[in-house]
Amino acid sequence: MKIFFIPFLMLSCTCSFGQKLDSNILINEDINKYNFEDYGVNLQISKKYKKTSPNRPSFHRSNIMICMPRNFYDPIINKKNKEHYIFYFFLNYIFPPIEEGSIMKRIAPNWTPNKNYLGSKICEEERNINLMQIYTKSDFKKFNADTALCIRLDSNAIFKTNEKFNDIIYVIIHKDNIADIYVCIAYKKEYEFEVIQEIKKLWKIVKFKQ
């Protein structure tokens, strides 16, 4: 039983977060000084926006949110529309593929961290239903990314922890062997059109280095 449990636990941790245990934000616990530049990402906040608090918001999850980070960092608001929506950011650094001949390679021979942004099978159906067709391949180039997804969460599926912003759109920007950028936009439903316009210009705020 112990022999089975240990590799199962390793697989669970690795496949859930897509990384080894020493990766991700564990590299830098002081998130207020989190430096996206260190991980090949440009995060540029223009005078139109400003950082705000809370510094470490935590969201309760619907099924789709199981695939997403629970904690987000570096929140920013649009100064003009600060009562309409807020942006949160999260960076998931991608470690190299599992080495041939390793224990993890034998346990999960087809697994690759470059597919981790798609999330688990548990939430695949709901994720696909809620995909929004906002970005095209030309937009991927603006992000210097391989792909980018937008997922709208049904507000009825979200535990109400923030009466101010009850609706959420996730943006996932992926670049092979570099990182996954997760952007969570929490907003009021009546301002969804504004939010979508912001999402279309998101590459001006965050993108991978060339």
C-alpha positions, -999 to +999 in steps of 0.1 A: +000+000+000+028+025+009+046+017-024+015+026-043+005+056-023+038+075-027+040+076-065+002+083-066+007+113-044+036+125-066+015+121-097-014+140-081+008+169-071+026+171-104-004+167-126-025+191-106-002+220-107+018+210-137+051+214-120+075+199-095+069+207-059+096+234-058+082+253-087+055+279-094+051+307-069+070+287-043+101+301-060+092+335-046+070+336-015+070+374-012+044+379-039+043+416-034+078+416-050+068+389-076+089+397-107+073+384-139+104+395-158+123+367-142+101+342-159+101+356-194+070+378-191+065+415-195+039+430-171+035+467-179+010+488-161+002+521-178-010+552-161-046+541-171-043+514-144-031+511-108-023+483-084-047+478-056-055+455-027-062+428-016-027+415-025-037+379-021-074+373-030-087+338-028-117+325-048-141+297-040-143+274-070-170+260-093-161+229-112-143+249-139-123+267-112-107+234-101-086+238-133-075+273-124-053+288-097-071+294-064-050+324-054-042+354-077-018+383-073-009+418-084-045+430-087-049+461-109-079+483-117-088+507-145-088+541-127-117+553-147-138+522-143-126+509-109-162+501-098-167+480-130-140+453-129-106+442-115-078+422-129-058+395-111-026+378-123-010+345-118+021+330-134+028+292-137+064+285-147+068+254-169+096+231-159+112+210-187+094+177-197+099+147-175+132+129-182+132+096-200+137+067-177+125+086-146+098+072-122+073+099-133+079+090-169+069+054-162+038+065-142+026+091-167+044+084-200+022+108-221+020+137-196+036+170-206+036+203-187+028+221-219-008+207-218-014+217-182-031+249-190-060+228-204-068+216-169-080+182-158-106+159-173-128+166-144-137+201-157-130+196-194-167+195-204-177+227-185-145+244-197-154+237-233-190+249-229-178+282-215-150+290-240-153+324-255-140+330-290-122+363-284-087+356-297-074+345-330-039+334-341-030+370-349-037+378-312-015+349-301+014+367-319+007+399-300+012+379-268+042+362-283+024+330-272+015+297-287-022+300-277-047+319-255-080+309-242-109+328-226-134+311-203-165+328-189-178+314-156-216+313-151-222+336-121-247+310-108-218+285-105-197+307-083-199+309-045-207+345-037-177+358-018-176+392-035-209+409-038-192+437-058-179+415-087-199+383-091-189+374-127-155+361-138-137+356-171-104+337-171-078+343-198-050+317-201-020+326-222+004+297-229+039+295-243+055+261-246+084+254-222+081+289-207+050+296-187+012+299-184-001+333-176-035+333-159-056+365-158-088+366-138-111+395-145-139+398-119-166+422-129-202+433-127-224+416-153-236+449-168-201+458-178-192+426-196-189+445-230-162+468-214-144+438-200-143+420-234-128+452-249-102+452-222-094+415-229-089+423-266-062+447-256-047+426-228-015+421-247-006+457-240-005+449-203+010+414-202+028+393-228+058+370-232+092+384-242+102+378-277 
